[in-house]
Amino acid sequence: MTHDRTAALLEDLARLLRKHGPETFEALAELLGSPRFPETISKLLKTTAREGHARGIRRKDPDERTPTRSPAFATIQSSDPERNCVLSQIQTKLLSGRTFPRILDLQNLAESIRAPVKPSQRRTQVIDAIVLSLLNRPLDELSNILKRIDAPEPVSSLRGWSDIILPKQ
């Protein structure tokens, strides 16, 4: 079991290649090759683990770590990995609840991108509907939607305040 979690950690590290670039990985490989580095990284990891225990940080359940995936994701993952990456980021950001904390915010987003959503759906169902409606959209449109999710309309905007003040229908 420990081997599986270690392998998962290495997979997560490998996914960072796109974010940090190959030069950073080459520099890290050189650091790993130095004679003092294993001792230094070992101390760092042990200290970090102790801090995590002291603060009561726990490992997330598997259901929390991996969002549910539609079967359509499997075909996109193999045929268009870049689109899969952007869609995964969109889904993860929406599931986090940091950018669109209320379901009304998600429904407004769905309406603006013309995703078919029923008003009575739960949060995860709305997110699934949004992501499924984006499967066949062009990559540049997906990137624009991702940017929009990163910087949602603030509550201080006229629409944000009207959502708060006016009764919901």
N, C-alpha and C positions, 0 to 999 in steps of 0.2 A: 504494500500500500504506500509506503514512503517513497518507493521508486516511482510509482505512478504520479505522485504529487511533485516530485523533483522533475520528472519529465514534463509535466504540465507547466512548471515554472520556466523551464528552458524553452518550451514552445512559446510562452508569453514573451520571453526575451527576444526570440527570433522574429516575432510579429512587429517588434519595435524597429526593425531594419528600415522600413519605409519611412518612419518618422525621423530617425536620426541619421540615416544614410550609411553606406558601407565604410566610409572613412572612419567614423566613430567606432564601428565594430572592429576595424583593423587596429585602431589605437588601443581598444580594450584587449584585443588578443595579445598585443605587445606587453601590456601591463600584466596580463595573466601569466606571461612567460617569465617575468622577473622573479628572482628567487625570494624576495620578501613579500611579494603580493599575496600568496596564499595565506600567510600568517595574518596580514593586515585585513584581508577580506573576511577571514574567519572570525576575527575579533569584532569586526563591524557587524557581521550578521548575528553573532551571539548577543551583542549589545542591543541591536534592534529587536531581537526576539524577546530579550528580558524586558525591554520597554513595552513591547506589545502585551506581555503577560501582566506587567504592573498596571497598565492602563485598562486592562480587561478587554482588549481587542480580540475578537473571535473570528474564526474562519467562516466565511459565508457558506450557506447551504448550497449544494449543487444547483438547486432550482433557482436560487438568486443569482448565481454566477452566469448561467447561460440562458438567454432568453429563448422562448419557444420559437421554432423555425417552421415555416411553411414548407411543404414538399417542393414548392417552386424555387426555394433557396438552393436546394441541392443541384438543380440544373444550372442555375446561375453561377454557383460556386465553381463548378468545373468549366463552364463555357466562358464566363466573364468575371474573373476574380476582382477586377477593379470596381465593377458595379456592385458586386457582393460586399466588398469592403465598405463602400459608401452607404449601402442599405443597412448594413450591420451597425454602422456608426449612428445612423438616423434612429434605428430601433433602440439601441442602447441608450442614447440621449433622451429619447421620449420615455423609456421605461424608468429612467433615473428619477423623473419627476422634478428635477431642478429647474428646467426651463419652462415647462408648461405644468405647473403644479395642480391646476384644477382640471377636471374633465371638460368643463366648458371651454377652457383654453384649447384643449386638444380638438374638441368638436369644431371650434372656429378655424383652427389650422386645417382640419379635414375639409371643411367647407371651402376654404380659400384655394386648396389644391384639387378640388373636385373629387374627393374620395367619398365613396358611398358609405355613410355612417348613419345608423339609427340613433335617435336621441336616447333610447333606453339602454344602450350598450354600456358595459363596464369599461373601465380604463384600458385594460389589456386588449379587449375586443376592438376598441377604437384604434389603438396603436397597430394592431394586426391589420385592420382594414386600411389604415393609412399606408403601411409598408407594402401591402399587397397591391394597392393602387399605383404604387411607384415602380413596380417591377419592370414595366416596359417603357418607362420614361427615359428620355435621353440623359446621358451621363452629366452633361453640363447643367441640366435642370435639377438633377439630384444634388449636385454640388451647391446650387443656389438654395435649395430647400435646406440642406445641411447648414449653410451659413445662417439662414433665417432661424433655424432651431437654436443655433449657438447664441443668437442675439434676438430674443423675442421682443415683441412690443411691450414697453414698460407699462406698469399699472398707472403711472402718472399721465399717460396719454389720454386723450378724450374718450377713446373707445374703452380703455381700461377702467376709467372712472364711471362711465355710463353702465358698464357691466356690474359695477359695485352698487351704484345708487339706484338704478332703475330696477323694478321688479322683474324677475325672470319669468318668461312666458312658457 
